[in-house]
């Protein structure tokens, strides 16, 4: 992670004001893809790749944002916030101010310096980390206390209502509520959750295929529409199925013939993934790593096959991981269509595993991947 003391020094030099500094992590999802917007279950982990936000008050009524990663500054009037996004990195932090203003809060002038090391476009939720870091910092400046689950929901609205990305709640929730050395099973319907400890002898090896995805593209919304179309058919027959969370595999056997082949497969993935995710949390609570690995393998096969959410490079990365000693389980993680795989690996073999996986992937694709050996971190908080 970036040195917060460096960010503090840079902020003071630029804005001549002592900042408070906050951190919000990115995340990797152990299992449960495209189930969150179906009000299902997910099991993410907050990681030690994060966004730092340094904030200080201003007296001129301006909101001035500086992104260290881009060496770029943007300025807004706190009393005249933008009504629409402009497809720029500043949409995420200024969107936080817009949503809070819509909730009735008076937004003060402030300077905000941000820096992050969550890889962009990799499926590790750089946008959620930025939103949560900004909202945690801004509400603290305002003297407002918002519980983690509610803060996550507000940050989701930033993405849905201002930025224009139709994401679920998982990314923001784990960034706000994660706990060190634990995974978090989240019920996306009522935001209840339970923590499951990750054994000390298990490492999280995140392998970036270097194939970037975007949820603004056609694939993500198309998959979501296909899933929801299947749900509508089931609901039309028996009612009480507003989301695929409420559907069963037996429903697909009864009425799948009325769905397009694509909708049937997308629904089968979402329904079965919910079942796998709950089972995976039970396996983790019991310390049954073999079962967890088996469920991760099934999850990847479903994500790649039924949901058609993978790509050649991600499938290859998982295939190669399964050939290397020390692996417990591997699968594509995140929004899909590229990004990263998550590999649960025996801690003592994690470094060698990461090196071998990177070498084999580069030899097969000509692409040098980024491989990170990570650990589960705490959610958003102020740095002292």
WOQUILIN-V254259 format. One record per helix or strand of 3 or more residues. SS is the DSSP state (H for helix, E for strand). FROM is the first residue (numbers start at 1). TO is the last residue. If there is no record, write none. Layout:
BEGIN
ss = {SS | SS}
from = {FROM | FROM}
to = {TO | TO}
END
This chain:
BEGIN
ss = {H | E | H | E | E | E | H | E | H | H | H | E | E | E | H | H | H | H | H | H | E | E | H | E | E}
from = {4 | 20 | 36 | 41 | 62 | 72 | 90 | 110 | 126 | 148 | 170 | 182 | 193 | 202 | 218 | 244 | 249 | 261 | 289 | 312 | 327 | 340 | 347 | 370 | 381}
to = {15 | 31 | 38 | 57 | 67 | 77 | 102 | 116 | 142 | 163 | 177 | 187 | 197 | 208 | 238 | 246 | 258 | 286 | 305 | 321 | 332 | 346 | 365 | 374 | 383}
END
